[in-house]
Amino acid sequence: MVWESPIKNSFQVYQIVFGPNQIEEIKLVQGFNPYDSSKCLGMRTLEVTPNKQYILSGYCDQKMRMISTLSWKEVYSFNHG
């Protein structure tokens, strides 16, 4: 998972395929961007649940979002802060 900057509000998930001695392939699995970044300063935190079925991300718009790694859709959000 790549989270470039706290100023941007998007992240990307990559799959890395390892060979016997080297990385053979890097594939973009999915990207997520919940809203136009001009409305806010971006992401504050990003976590993956232990079972890897959800990604939780906290944004500067005072919302915590839960994204399903099966559908790559936001399944729940709530206000924080």
Secondary structure, 3 states (H helix, E strand, C coil): CECCCCCCCCEEEEEEEECCCCEEEEEEEEEECCCCHHHCCCEEEEEECCCCCEEEEEECCCEEEEEECCCCCEEEEEECC
